[in-house]
Amino acid sequence: MNKESNITLDNEFGVDSRYHSQNEKDQDSISLLESRLARMKNLNKEQIIEAKLFQLKFQMEAFLNLNSIKKSQQFVEFLKQYIEIFYAQKSDFAIDINIQSNLLSKILNHHREPNEEFLQRVMIHSEKTFKNITNFNSSIWYFLYFYGKIQNSISNQNEWRPQIEKQVKLTPI
């Protein structure tokens, strides 16, 4: 039999717990948090940007892997996050991808749909951004955009379906 018979399984995290009291566990959590904060304080700007890009990439991939219907405008939310990682002003991003800042504003505020050329520019910008950081499939921007369009169409069937059904008939064979 194992000498450490007082080891229990922590059901929440699936790891064994060697703490003898809640106070011991709390102290260990505090020291871990302090170590993480100390390490984060020593990160330079480039490392912070890299970490934020990794986080954004994982969020985008996780969103696309969800099987449930989510917010249909997620493309814009991810684009806003992406822009905020690098730019203090959104207009600077517009300059970098060579579009009018008012067009970018309209897209970010859901007043205008991005066209294919806009998506291509965002793709190329992100390819250049992620190039030396991690493997990034820049076509994820297309997936995010069209996933949102599909979700929006599915969730708004009550609005468009009655009118469209009047236009569709089935001729018996």
VORO-908285 format. One record per residue: residue number from 1; chain; residue in one letter; x, y, z of N, C-alpha, C, O in turn. Coordinates in nm, 3 decimals. Layout:
// VORO-908285
> NUM / A / A / X / Y / Z / X / Y / Z / X / Y / Z / X / Y / Z
...
This chain:
// VORO-908285
> 1 / A / M / 0.084 / -0.118 / 0.000 / 0.000 / 0.000 / 0.000 / 0.088 / 0.123 / 0.000 / 0.199 / 0.120 / 0.054
> 2 / A / N / 0.043 / 0.229 / -0.057 / 0.115 / 0.355 / -0.069 / 0.134 / 0.418 / 0.069 / 0.041 / 0.420 / 0.149
> 3 / A / K / 0.258 / 0.470 / 0.096 / 0.286 / 0.533 / 0.225 / 0.204 / 0.659 / 0.244 / 0.163 / 0.690 / 0.356
> 4 / A / E / 0.180 / 0.732 / 0.138 / 0.105 / 0.857 / 0.148 / -0.043 / 0.829 / 0.130 / -0.102 / 0.863 / 0.027
> 5 / A / S / -0.103 / 0.768 / 0.229 / -0.243 / 0.731 / 0.218 / -0.336 / 0.849 / 0.239 / -0.457 / 0.839 / 0.215
> 6 / A / N / -0.281 / 0.965 / 0.284 / -0.366 / 1.081 / 0.307 / -0.380 / 1.168 / 0.183 / -0.436 / 1.277 / 0.193
> 7 / A / I / -0.331 / 1.125 / 0.067 / -0.345 / 1.200 / -0.058 / -0.487 / 1.183 / -0.109 / -0.539 / 1.071 / -0.118
> 8 / A / T / -0.549 / 1.295 / -0.141 / -0.686 / 1.290 / -0.192 / -0.689 / 1.349 / -0.332 / -0.601 / 1.425 / -0.372
> 9 / A / L / -0.790 / 1.312 / -0.404 / -0.806 / 1.363 / -0.539 / -0.892 / 1.488 / -0.534 / -1.004 / 1.486 / -0.481
> 10 / A / D / -0.839 / 1.596 / -0.589 / -0.913 / 1.722 / -0.597 / -1.003 / 1.712 / -0.720 / -0.956 / 1.723 / -0.833
> 11 / A / N / -1.132 / 1.691 / -0.698 / -1.225 / 1.667 / -0.809 / -1.235 / 1.784 / -0.904 / -1.259 / 1.765 / -1.023
> 12 / A / E / -1.217 / 1.905 / -0.853 / -1.232 / 2.023 / -0.939 / -1.124 / 2.029 / -1.045 / -1.151 / 2.064 / -1.160
> 13 / A / F / -1.000 / 1.997 / -1.008 / -0.890 / 2.011 / -1.102 / -0.830 / 1.878 / -1.143 / -0.743 / 1.875 / -1.231
> 14 / A / G / -0.872 / 1.766 / -1.084 / -0.824 / 1.635 / -1.123 / -0.680 / 1.609 / -1.083 / -0.613 / 1.530 / -1.149
> 15 / A / V / -0.631 / 1.673 / -0.978 / -0.495 / 1.650 / -0.932 / -0.499 / 1.609 / -0.787 / -0.595 / 1.638 / -0.715
> 16 / A / D / -0.393 / 1.540 / -0.743 / -0.392 / 1.498 / -0.604 / -0.352 / 1.616 / -0.515 / -0.278 / 1.705 / -0.558
> 17 / A / S / -0.400 / 1.617 / -0.396 / -0.375 / 1.727 / -0.303 / -0.294 / 1.676 / -0.185 / -0.333 / 1.580 / -0.118
> 18 / A / R / -0.182 / 1.740 / -0.161 / -0.095 / 1.702 / -0.050 / -0.101 / 1.803 / 0.063 / -0.015 / 1.804 / 0.152
> 19 / A / Y / -0.201 / 1.887 / 0.061 / -0.216 / 1.988 / 0.165 / -0.285 / 1.926 / 0.286 / -0.378 / 1.846 / 0.272
> 20 / A / H / -0.238 / 1.964 / 0.403 / -0.296 / 1.910 / 0.526 / -0.405 / 2.002 / 0.581 / -0.482 / 1.962 / 0.668
> 21 / A / S / -0.411 / 2.125 / 0.527 / -0.515 / 2.217 / 0.573 / -0.548 / 2.316 / 0.462 / -0.472 / 2.333 / 0.367
> 22 / A / Q / -0.661 / 2.378 / 0.476 / -0.702 / 2.480 / 0.379 / -0.607 / 2.597 / 0.385 / -0.578 / 2.658 / 0.282
> 23 / A / N / -0.557 / 2.631 / 0.502 / -0.463 / 2.741 / 0.517 / -0.334 / 2.715 / 0.439 / -0.281 / 2.805 / 0.374
> 24 / A / E / -0.285 / 2.592 / 0.444 / -0.165 / 2.554 / 0.370 / -0.189 / 2.567 / 0.219 / -0.102 / 2.614 / 0.145
> 25 / A / K / -0.305 / 2.526 / 0.176 / -0.341 / 2.537 / 0.034 / -0.351 / 2.683 / -0.007 / -0.302 / 2.721 / -0.114
> 26 / A / D / -0.414 / 2.766 / 0.076 / -0.428 / 2.908 / 0.047 / -0.292 / 2.977 / 0.040 / -0.269 / 3.060 / -0.048
> 27 / A / Q / -0.201 / 2.944 / 0.133 / -0.067 / 3.004 / 0.134 / 0.010 / 2.966 / 0.007 / 0.080 / 3.049 / -0.050
> 28 / A / D / -0.004 / 2.843 / -0.035 / 0.062 / 2.798 / -0.157 / 0.006 / 2.872 / -0.279 / 0.081 / 2.910 / -0.370
> 29 / A / S / -0.124 / 2.892 / -0.281 / -0.187 / 2.966 / -0.391 / -0.138 / 3.110 / -0.394 / -0.112 / 3.165 / -0.501
> 30 / A / I / -0.126 / 3.171 / -0.279 / -0.079 / 3.309 / -0.270 / 0.064 / 3.320 / -0.319 / 0.097 / 3.412 / -0.394
> 31 / A / S / 0.150 / 3.228 / -0.278 / 0.291 / 3.235 / -0.321 / 0.303 / 3.210 / -0.472 / 0.388 / 3.269 / -0.538
> 32 / A / L / 0.219 / 3.122 / -0.526 / 0.220 / 3.100 / -0.670 / 0.176 / 3.225 / -0.744 / 0.238 / 3.263 / -0.844
> 33 / A / L / 0.071 / 3.290 / -0.697 / 0.024 / 3.414 / -0.759 / 0.131 / 3.523 / -0.750 / 0.152 / 3.595 / -0.848
> 34 / A / E / 0.198 / 3.535 / -0.637 / 0.304 / 3.635 / -0.622 / 0.419 / 3.608 / -0.719 / 0.475 / 3.701 / -0.776
> 35 / A / S / 0.454 / 3.481 / -0.736 / 0.560 / 3.445 / -0.830 / 0.520 / 3.481 / -0.973 / 0.601 / 3.534 / -1.049
> 36 / A / R / 0.396 / 3.453 / -1.009 / 0.349 / 3.486 / -1.143 / 0.350 / 3.637 / -1.166 / 0.392 / 3.684 / -1.272
> 37 / A / L / 0.304 / 3.712 / -1.067 / 0.302 / 3.858 / -1.080 / 0.443 / 3.914 / -1.092 / 0.467 / 4.005 / -1.172
> 38 / A / A / 0.537 / 3.861 / -1.014 / 0.675 / 3.906 / -1.023 / 0.733 / 3.877 / -1.161 / 0.805 / 3.959 / -1.218
> 39 / A / R / 0.702 / 3.762 / -1.213 / 0.752 / 3.726 / -1.347 / 0.691 / 3.816 / -1.454 / 0.759 / 3.857 / -1.548
> 40 / A / M / 0.561 / 3.846 / -1.440 / 0.493 / 3.931 / -1.537 / 0.549 / 4.073 / -1.537 / 0.553 / 4.138 / -1.641
> 41 / A / K / 0.593 / 4.120 / -1.422 / 0.649 / 4.255 / -1.413 / 0.780 / 4.266 / -1.491 / 0.818 / 4.376 / -1.532
> 42 / A / N / 0.848 / 4.155 / -1.511 / 0.976 / 4.156 / -1.580 / 0.964 / 4.135 / -1.731 / 1.064 / 4.131 / -1.801
> 43 / A / L / 0.841 / 4.122 / -1.780 / 0.823 / 4.103 / -1.924 / 0.841 / 4.235 / -1.997 / 0.797 / 4.340 / -1.950
> 44 / A / N / 0.906 / 4.229 / -2.112 / 0.920 / 4.350 / -2.193 / 0.798 / 4.363 / -2.285 / 0.714 / 4.272 / -2.292
> 45 / A / K / 0.789 / 4.476 / -2.354 / 0.672 / 4.504 / -2.438 / 0.652 / 4.397 / -2.545 / 0.539 / 4.357 / -2.572
> 46 / A / E / 0.760 / 4.352 / -2.605 / 0.752 / 4.251 / -2.710 / 0.696 / 4.119 / -2.656 / 0.615 / 4.055 / -2.722
> 47 / A / Q / 0.738 / 4.081 / -2.536 / 0.688 / 3.957 / -2.477 / 0.540 / 3.968 / -2.441 / 0.465 / 3.871 / -2.452
> 48 / A / I / 0.498 / 4.086 / -2.399 / 0.358 / 4.108 / -2.367 / 0.273 / 4.098 / -2.493 / 0.167 / 4.034 / -2.492
> 49 / A / I / 0.319 / 4.161 / -2.600 / 0.246 / 4.154 / -2.728 / 0.239 / 4.009 / -2.775 / 0.133 / 3.964 / -2.820
> 50 / A / E / 0.348 / 3.937 / -2.765 / 0.351 / 3.796 / -2.807 / 0.251 / 3.715 / -2.727 / 0.179 / 3.632 / -2.783
> 51 / A / A / 0.246 / 3.737 / -2.596 / 0.152 / 3.664 / -2.511 / 0.008 / 3.697 / -2.548 / -0.078 / 3.609 / -2.552
> 52 / A / K / -0.019 / 3.824 / -2.575 / -0.154 / 3.864 / -2.614 / -0.194 / 3.803 / -2.748 / -0.309 / 3.764 / -2.767
> 53 / A / L / -0.099 / 3.794 / -2.841 / -0.128 / 3.732 / -2.970 / -0.159 / 3.583 / -2.954 / -0.251 / 3.531 / -3.017
> 54 / A / F / -0.082 / 3.515 / -2.870 / -0.111 / 3.374 / -2.843 / -0.251 / 3.359 / -2.785 / -0.328 / 3.273 / -2.827
> 55 / A / Q / -0.283 / 3.444 / -2.689 / -0.413 / 3.439 / -2.626 / -0.524 / 3.461 / -2.728 / -0.623 / 3.389 / -2.729
> 56 / A / L / -0.507 / 3.561 / -2.814 / -0.607 / 3.589 / -2.916 / -0.622 / 3.472 / -3.012 / -0.734 / 3.433 / -3.047
> 57 / A / K / -0.512 / 3.415 / -3.055 / -0.515 / 3.300 / -3.146 / -0.593 / 3.185 / -3.083 / -0.679 / 3.125 / -3.148
> 58 / A / F / -0.564 / 3.154 / -2.957 / -0.633 / 3.043 / -2.891 / -0.782 / 3.072 / -2.872 / -0.864 / 2.982 / -2.883
> 59 / A / Q / -0.817 / 3.198 / -2.845 / -0.958 / 3.234 / -2.830 / -1.031 / 3.218 / -2.962 / -1.144 / 3.169 / -2.966
> 60 / A / M / -0.968 / 3.261 / -3.070 / -1.030 / 3.250 / -3.202 / -1.051 / 3.104 / -3.239 / -1.158 / 3.066 / -3.287
> 61 / A / E / -0.949 / 3.022 / -3.218 / -0.959 / 2.880 / -3.251 / -1.064 / 2.811 / -3.164 / -1.141 / 2.728 / -3.213
> 62 / A / A / -1.068 / 2.846 / -3.037 / -1.167 / 2.787 / -2.947 / -1.308 / 2.826 / -2.989 / -1.399 / 2.744 / -2.986
> 63 / A / F / -1.326 / 2.951 / -3.028 / -1.457 / 2.997 / -3.073 / -1.504 / 2.917 / -3.193 / -1.620 / 2.876 / -3.199
> 64 / A / L / -1.416 / 2.895 / -3.289 / -1.455 / 2.821 / -3.409 / -1.483 / 2.675 / -3.380 / -1.555 / 2.610 / -3.455
> 65 / A / N / -1.427 / 2.622 / -3.273 / -1.449 / 2.481 / -3.238 / -1.574 / 2.459 / -3.155 / -1.610 / 2.345 / -3.128
> 66 / A / L / -1.641 / 2.567 / -3.113 / -1.764 / 2.554 / -3.036 / -1.875 / 2.500 / -3.125 / -1.883 / 2.534 / -3.243
> 67 / A / N / -1.959 / 2.416 / -3.068 / -2.071 / 2.362 / -3.144 / -2.201 / 2.436 / -3.115 / -2.304 / 2.403 / -3.173
> 68 / A / S / -2.196 / 2.533 / -3.028 / -2.319 / 2.605 / -2.995 / -2.325 / 2.736 / -3.071 / -2.224 / 2.788 / -3.117
> 69 / A / I / -2.445 / 2.789 / -3.082 / -2.464 / 2.918 / -3.149 / -2.415 / 3.026 / -3.053 / -2.456 / 3.031 / -2.937
> 70 / A / K / -2.329 / 3.109 / -3.102 / -2.273 / 3.218 / -3.023 / -2.306 / 3.351 / -3.089 / -2.377 / 3.357 / -3.190
> 71 / A / K / -2.255 / 3.454 / -3.030 / -2.275 / 3.589 / -3.081 / -2.231 / 3.598 / -3.227 / -2.120 / 3.557 / -3.261
> 72 / A / S / -2.316 / 3.650 / -3.311 / -2.289 / 3.648 / -3.454 / -2.185 / 3.751 / -3.497 / -2.129 / 3.737 / -3.605
> 73 / A / Q / -2.158 / 3.851 / -3.418 / -2.064 / 3.955 / -3.456 / -1.925 / 3.932 / -3.396 / -1.851 / 4.028 / -3.373
> 74 / A / Q / -1.889 / 3.809 / -3.370 / -1.762 / 3.778 / -3.305 / -1.642 / 3.820 / -3.390 / -1.537 / 3.853 / -3.334
> 75 / A / F / -1.654 / 3.820 / -3.520 / -1.544 / 3.863 / -3.607 / -1.496 / 4.002 / -3.566 / -1.377 / 4.025 / -3.549
> 76 / A / V / -1.590 / 4.094 / -3.551 / -1.556 / 4.232 / -3.517 / -1.492 / 4.239 / -3.379 / -1.398 / 4.316 / -3.358
> 77 / A / E / -1.541 / 4.159 / -3.285 / -1.483 / 4.162 / -3.150 / -1.338 / 4.114 / -3.153 / -1.252 / 4.173 / -3.087
> 78 / A / F / -1.310 / 4.009 / -3.228 / -1.172 / 3.962 / -3.240 / -1.086 / 4.064 / -3.314 / -0.970 / 4.084 / -3.278
> 79 / A / L / -1.140 / 4.128 / -3.414 / -1.066 / 4.230 / -3.487 / -1.032 / 4.347 / -3.395 / -0.920 / 4.399 / -3.400
> 80 / A / K / -1.125 / 4.389 / -3.311 / -1.099 / 4.497 / -3.215 / -0.985 / 4.458 / -3.121 / -0.894 / 4.537 / -3.096
> 81 / A / Q / -0.990 / 4.335 / -3.069 / -0.882 / 4.287 / -2.981 / -0.748 / 4.290 / -3.053 / -0.648 / 4.335 / -2.998
> 82 / A / Y / -0.749 / 4.241 / -3.175 / -0.626 / 4.235 / -3.255 / -0.568 / 4.375 / -3.272 / -0.448 / 4.395 / -3.253
> 83 / A / I / -0.651 / 4.470 / -3.307 / -0.605 / 4.608 / -3.329 / -0.552 / 4.667 / -3.198 / -0.449 / 4.735 / -3.199
> 84 / A / E / -0.621 / 4.643 / -3.088 / -0.581 / 4.700 / -2.960 / -0.447 / 4.647 / -2.910 / -0.381 / 4.713 / -2.829
> 85 / A / I / -0.406 / 4.531 / -2.956 / -0.277 / 4.476 / -2.914 / -0.163 / 4.565 / -2.964 / -0.063 / 4.582 / -2.894
> 86 / A / F / -0.177 / 4.621 / -3.083 / -0.068 / 4.696 / -3.146 / -0.086 / 4.846 / -3.150 / 0.012 / 4.921 / -3.149
> 87 / A / Y / -0.208 / 4.890 / -3.154 / -0.231 / 5.030 / -3.188 / -0.305 / 5.104 / -3.077 / -0.403 / 5.055 / -3.021
> 88 / A / A / -0.255 / 5.224 / -3.045 / -0.325 / 5.310 / -2.951 / -0.446 / 5.372 / -3.020 / -0.548 / 5.397 / -2.957
> 89 / A / Q / -0.433 / 5.397 / -3.150 / -0.541 / 5.455 / -3.230 / -0.579 / 5.358 / -3.341 / -0.492 / 5.305 / -3.411
> 90 / A / K / -0.706 / 5.335 / -3.357 / -0.752 / 5.246 / -3.464 / -0.717 / 5.301 / -3.601 / -0.698 / 5.226 / -3.697
> 91 / A / S / -0.708 / 5.432 / -3.610 / -0.675 / 5.494 / -3.739 / -0.535 / 5.455 / -3.785 / -0.509 / 5.452 / -3.906
> 92 / A / D / -0.444 / 5.424 / -3.692 / -0.310 / 5.378 / -3.731 / -0.316 / 5.242 / -3.799 / -0.240 / 5.214 / -3.892
> 93 / A / F / -0.406 / 5.157 / -3.752 / -0.426 / 5.027 / -3.818 / -0.481 / 5.049 / -3.959 / -0.439 / 4.984 / -4.054
> 94 / A / A / -0.576 / 5.141 / -3.970 / -0.634 / 5.172 / -4.102 / -0.524 / 5.217 / -4.198 / -0.524 / 5.178 / -4.315
> 95 / A / I / -0.432 / 5.299 / -4.149 / -0.320 / 5.344 / -4.233 / -0.235 / 5.226 / -4.277 / -0.197 / 5.215 / -4.393
> 96 / A / D / -0.206 / 5.136 / -4.182 / -0.121 / 5.021 / -4.213 / -0.182 / 4.926 / -4.315 / -0.110 / 4.861 / -4.390
> 97 / A / I / -0.314 / 4.916 / -4.317 / -0.375 / 4.827 / -4.417 / -0.432 / 4.907 / -4.533 / -0.503 / 4.853 / -4.619
> 98 / A / N / -0.401 / 5.035 / -4.535 / -0.432 / 5.124 / -4.648 / -0.583 / 5.133 / -4.678 / -0.627 / 5.112 / -4.791
> 99 / A / I / -0.659 / 5.164 / -4.572 / -0.801 / 5.193 / -4.591 / -0.833 / 5.323 / -4.519 / -0.755 / 5.369 / -4.435
> 100 / A / Q / -0.946 / 5.381 / -4.550 / -0.991 / 5.502 / -4.482 / -1.030 / 5.468 / -4.338 / -1.092 / 5.364 / -4.313
> 101 / A / S / -0.994 / 5.554 / -4.245 / -1.025 / 5.526 / -4.105 / -1.176 / 5.525 / -4.080 / -1.223 / 5.454 / -3.991
> 102 / A / N / -1.252 / 5.603 / -4.158 / -1.397 / 5.599 / -4.139 / -1.457 / 5.466 / -4.185 / -1.558 / 5.422 / -4.130
> 103 / A / L / -1.397 / 5.402 / -4.285 / -1.441 / 5.269 / -4.326 / -1.417 / 5.168 / -4.214 / -1.503 / 5.087 / -4.182
> 104 / A / L / -1.298 / 5.174 / -4.155 / -1.267 / 5.085 / -4.043 / -1.366 / 5.108 / -3.929 / -1.416 / 5.013 / -3.869
> 105 / A / S / -1.393 / 5.233 / -3.899 / -1.488 / 5.266 / -3.793 / -1.626 / 5.208 / -3.822 / -1.691 / 5.155 / -3.733
> 106 / A / K / -1.671 / 5.219 / -3.945 / -1.802 / 5.165 / -3.983 / -1.806 / 5.013 / -3.966 / -1.906 / 4.958 / -3.922
> 107 / A / I / -1.696 / 4.946 / -4.002 / -1.690 / 4.801 / -3.987 / -1.690 / 4.763 / -3.839 / -1.763 / 4.673 / -3.798
> 108 / A / L / -1.609 / 4.832 / -3.760 / -1.599 / 4.801 / -3.617 / -1.727 / 4.832 / -3.541 / -1.752 / 4.773 / -3.435
> 109 / A / N / -1.808 / 4.923 / -3.592 / -1.933 / 4.959 / -3.527 / -2.056 / 4.894 / -3.591 / -2.169 / 4.933 / -3.563
> 110 / A / H / -2.032 / 4.796 / -3.677 / -2.138 / 4.717 / -3.740 / -2.228 / 4.799 / -3.832 / -2.345 / 4.765 / -3.852
> 111 / A / H / -2.175 / 4.907 / -3.888 / -2.253 / 4.987 / -3.981 / -2.224 / 4.948 / -4.126 / -2.296 / 4.989 / -4.217
> 112 / A / R / -2.121 / 4.869 / -4.145 / -2.085 / 4.825 / -4.280 / -2.018 / 4.689 / -4.271 / -1.943 / 4.660 / -4.177
> 113 / A / E / -2.048 / 4.607 / -4.369 / -1.986 / 4.473 / -4.376 / -1.848 / 4.485 / -4.440 / -1.830 / 4.561 / -4.534
> 114 / A / P / -1.752 / 4.411 / -4.389 / -1.621 / 4.412 / -4.455 / -1.630 / 4.340 / -4.590 / -1.698 / 4.238 / -4.602
> 115 / A / N / -1.562 / 4.394 / -4.690 / -1.560 / 4.326 / -4.819 / -1.441 / 4.229 / -4.822 / -1.363 / 4.221 / -4.728
> 116 / A / E / -1.430 / 4.158 / -4.932 / -1.325 / 4.056 / -4.943 / -1.186 / 4.117 / -4.937 / -1.095 / 4.060 / -4.877
> 117 / A / E / -1.169 / 4.232 / -4.999 / -1.037 / 4.297 / -4.997 / -0.996 / 4.336 / -4.855 / -0.880 / 4.324 / -4.818
> 118 / A / F / -1.091 / 4.382 / -4.776 / -1.063 / 4.414 / -4.636 / -1.016 / 4.288 / -4.562 / -0.916 / 4.292 / -4.490
> 119 / A / L / -1.088 / 4.178 / -4.580 / -1.050 / 4.052 / -4.516 / -0.910 / 4.009 / -4.560 / -0.831 / 3.960 / -4.479
> 120 / A / Q / -0.881 / 4.026 / -4.687 / -0.748 / 3.989 / -4.738 / -0.639 / 4.074 / -4.673 / -0.532 / 4.022 / -4.639
> 121 / A / R / -0.665 / 4.201 / -4.655 / -0.566 / 4.289 / -4.592 / -0.543 / 4.251 / -4.446 / -0.430 / 4.253 / -4.397
> 122 / A / V / -0.650 / 4.218 / -4.378 / -0.637 / 4.174 / -4.238 / -0.559 / 4.042 / -4.233 / -0.475 / 4.022 / -4.146
> 123 / A / M / -0.588 / 3.953 / -4.327 / -0.515 / 3.826 / -4.335 / -0.365 / 3.850 / -4.351 / -0.284 / 3.793 / -4.278
> 124 / A / I / -0.329 / 3.934 / -4.446 / -0.187 / 3.959 / -4.473 / -0.121 / 4.028 / -4.354 / -0.007 / 3.997 / -4.319
> 125 / A / H / -0.191 / 4.122 / -4.293 / -0.137 / 4.190 / -4.175 / -0.109 / 4.089 / -4.064 / -0.004 / 4.092 / -4.001
> 126 / A / S / -0.205 / 3.999 / -4.040 / -0.187 / 3.900 / -3.934 / -0.078 / 3.798 / -3.968 / -0.008 / 3.751 / -3.879
> 127 / A / E / -0.064 / 3.764 / -4.097 / 0.046 / 3.676 / -4.137 / 0.180 / 3.738 / -4.100 / 0.267 / 3.671 / -4.045
> 128 / A / K / 0.195 / 3.866 / -4.131 / 0.319 / 3.936 / -4.098 / 0.339 / 3.948 / -3.948 / 0.451 / 3.938 / -3.898
> 129 / A / T / 0.230 / 3.968 / -3.876 / 0.237 / 3.983 / -3.731 / 0.281 / 3.853 / -3.663 / 0.370 / 3.854 / -3.578
> 130 / A / F / 0.218 / 3.744 / -3.701 / 0.242 / 3.616 / -3.635 / 0.364 / 3.543 / -3.690 / 0.406 / 3.441 / -3.635
> 131 / A / K / 0.422 / 3.592 / -3.797 / 0.528 / 3.523 / -3.870 / 0.637 / 3.468 / -3.779 / 0.672 / 3.350 / -3.790
> 132 / A / N / 0.691 / 3.548 / -3.690 / 0.802 / 3.505 / -3.606 / 0.758 / 3.462 / -3.466 / 0.842 / 3.441 / -3.378
> 133 / A / I / 0.627 / 3.449 / -3.447 / 0.579 / 3.417 / -3.313 / 0.528 / 3.273 / -3.304 / 0.572 / 3.195 / -3.220
> 134 / A / T / 0.434 / 3.241 / -3.393 / 0.373 / 3.108 / -3.388 / 0.311 / 3.075 / -3.523 / 0.294 / 3.162 / -3.608
> 135 / A / N / 0.279 / 2.950 / -3.541 / 0.209 / 2.908 / -3.661 / 0.066 / 2.959 / -3.651 / -0.007 / 2.924 / -3.558
> 136 / A / F / 0.027 / 3.041 / -3.745 / -0.106 / 3.104 / -3.743 / -0.169 / 3.090 / -3.879 / -0.113 / 3.130 / -3.980
> 137 / A / N / -0.287 / 3.032 / -3.880 / -0.362 / 3.016 / -4.004 / -0.442 / 3.144 / -4.026 / -0.548 / 3.161 / -3.967
> 138 / A / S / -0.391 / 3.233 / -4.109 / -0.455 / 3.364 / -4.128 / -0.594 / 3.355 / -4.189 / -0.670 / 3.452 / -4.181
> 139 / A / S / -0.628 / 3.243 / -4.249 / -0.762 / 3.229 / -4.305 / -0.868 / 3.219 / -4.195 / -0.987 / 3.215 / -4.223
> 140 / A / I / -0.824 / 3.213 / -4.071 / -0.917 / 3.210 / -3.959 / -1.008 / 3.333 / -3.961 / -1.122 / 3.327 / -3.913
> 141 / A / W / -0.958 / 3.445 / -4.016 / -1.041 / 3.565 / -4.027 / -1.163 / 3.539 / -4.115 / -1.273 / 3.584 / -4.085
> 142 / A / Y / -1.144 / 3.465 / -4.225 / -1.256 / 3.430 / -4.311 / -1.355 / 3.341 / -4.236 / -1.476 / 3.362 / -4.242
> 143 / A / F / -1.301 / 3.242 / -4.167 / -1.388 / 3.152 / -4.093 / -1.470 / 3.226 / -3.989 / -1.589 / 3.202 / -3.974
> 144 / A / L / -1.405 / 3.317 / -3.916 / -1.477 / 3.395 / -3.815 / -1.588 / 3.479 / -3.878 / -1.700 / 3.485 / -3.828
> 145 / A / Y / -1.556 / 3.544 / -3.988 / -1.653 / 3.630 / -4.054 / -1.772 / 3.549 / -4.105 / -1.887 / 3.582 / -4.076
> 146 / A / F / -1.745 / 3.443 / -4.181 / -1.853 / 3.367 / -4.240 / -1.927 / 3.282 / -4.138 / -2.046 / 3.255 / -4.154
> 147 / A / Y / -1.860 / 3.240 / -4.034 / -1.928 / 3.170 / -3.925 / -2.032 / 3.263 / -3.865 / -2.145 / 3.221 / -3.838
> 148 / A / G / -1.995 / 3.388 / -3.844 / -2.089 / 3.485 / -3.791 / -2.206 / 3.507 / -3.884 / -2.320 / 3.518 / -3.839
> 149 / A / K / -2.179 / 3.515 / -4.014 / -2.286 / 3.533 / -4.113 / -2.383 / 3.414 / -4.109 / -2.504 / 3.432 / -4.113
> 150 / A / I / -2.328 / 3.294 / -4.102 / -2.412 / 3.174 / -4.098 / -2.496 / 3.174 / -3.971 / -2.617 / 3.149 / -3.976
> 151 / A / Q / -2.433 / 3.202 / -3.857 / -2.506 / 3.202 / -3.730 / -2.616 / 3.308 / -3.730 / -2.726 / 3.285 / -3.680
> 152 / A / N / -2.585 / 3.423 / -3.787 / -2.683 / 3.530 / -3.794 / -2.802 / 3.488 / -3.881 / -2.917 / 3.513 / -3.844
> 153 / A / S / -2.775 / 3.425 / -3.993 / -2.882 / 3.381 / -4.082 / -2.968 / 3.274 / -4.015 / -3.091 / 3.277 / -4.025
> 154 / A / I / -2.904 / 3.182 / -3.948 / -2.978 / 3.075 / -3.880 / -3.064 / 3.131 / -3.767 / -3.180 / 3.094 / -3.751
> 155 / A / S / -3.006 / 3.221 / -3.689 / -3.080 / 3.273 / -3.573 / -3.190 / 3.370 / -3.612 / -3.281 / 3.394 / -3.532
> 156 / A / N / -3.185 / 3.427 / -3.733 / -3.288 / 3.522 / -3.777 / -3.386 / 3.460 / -3.877 / -3.448 / 3.533 / -3.955
> 157 / A / Q / -3.401 / 3.330 / -3.876 / -3.491 / 3.264 / -3.972 / -3.634 / 3.313 / -3.961 / -3.705 / 3.322 / -4.061
> 158 / A / N / -3.676 / 3.345 / -3.840 / -3.814 / 3.391 / -3.821 / -3.841 / 3.519 / -3.899 / -3.955 / 3.545 / -3.938
> 159 / A / E / -3.739 / 3.598 / -3.922 / -3.756 / 3.724 / -3.994 / -3.757 / 3.703 / -4.146 / -3.843 / 3.759 / -4.215
> 160 / A / W / -3.664 / 3.625 / -4.198 / -3.652 / 3.613 / -4.344 / -3.729 / 3.496 / -4.402 / -3.770 / 3.500 / -4.518
> 161 / A / R / -3.749 / 3.392 / -4.325 / -3.806 / 3.268 / -4.379 / -3.947 / 3.283 / -4.438 / -3.970 / 3.233 / -4.548
> 162 / A / P / -4.041 / 3.349 / -4.372 / -4.176 / 3.357 / -4.430 / -4.178 / 3.420 / -4.570 / -4.248 / 3.371 / -4.658
> 163 / A / Q / -4.103 / 3.525 / -4.590 / -4.100 / 3.592 / -4.720 / -4.032 / 3.504 / -4.825 / -4.079 / 3.496 / -4.939
> 164 / A / I / -3.925 / 3.439 / -4.788 / -3.851 / 3.352 / -4.882 / -3.934 / 3.229 / -4.918 / -3.933 / 3.185 / -5.033
> 165 / A / E / -4.005 / 3.173 / -4.820 / -4.086 / 3.055 / -4.849 / -4.193 / 3.083 / -4.954 / -4.229 / 2.993 / -5.030
> 166 / A / K / -4.242 / 3.205 / -4.960 / -4.340 / 3.242 / -5.062 / -4.279 / 3.237 / -5.202 / -4.351 / 3.218 / -5.300
> 167 / A / Q / -4.151 / 3.253 / -5.210 / -4.081 / 3.255 / -5.340 / -4.038 / 3.116 / -5.387 / -4.000 / 3.099 / -5.503
> 168 / A / V / -4.044 / 3.018 / -5.299 / -3.995 / 2.884 / -5.331 / -4.112 / 2.789 / -5.342 / -4.198 / 2.784 / -5.254
> 169 / A / K / -4.116 / 2.714 / -5.451 / -4.222 / 2.614 / -5.467 / -4.159 / 2.482 / -5.508 / -4.045 / 2.477 / -5.554
> 170 / A / L / -4.233 / 2.379 / -5.490 / -4.186 / 2.246 / -5.526 / -4.278 / 2.191 / -5.633 / -4.398 / 2.172 / -5.611
> 171 / A / T / -4.222 / 2.167 / -5.750 / -4.298 / 2.112 / -5.861 / -4.292 / 1.960 / -5.850 / -4.184 / 1.901 / -5.845
> 172 / A / P / -4.412 / 1.896 / -5.846 / -4.412 / 1.749 / -5.836 / -4.346 / 1.686 / -5.959 / -4.359 / 1.734 / -6.072
> 173 / A / I / -4.278 / 1.580 / -5.933 / -4.208 / 1.509 / -6.043 / -4.301 / 1.412 / -6.112 / -4.260 / 1.345 / -6.206
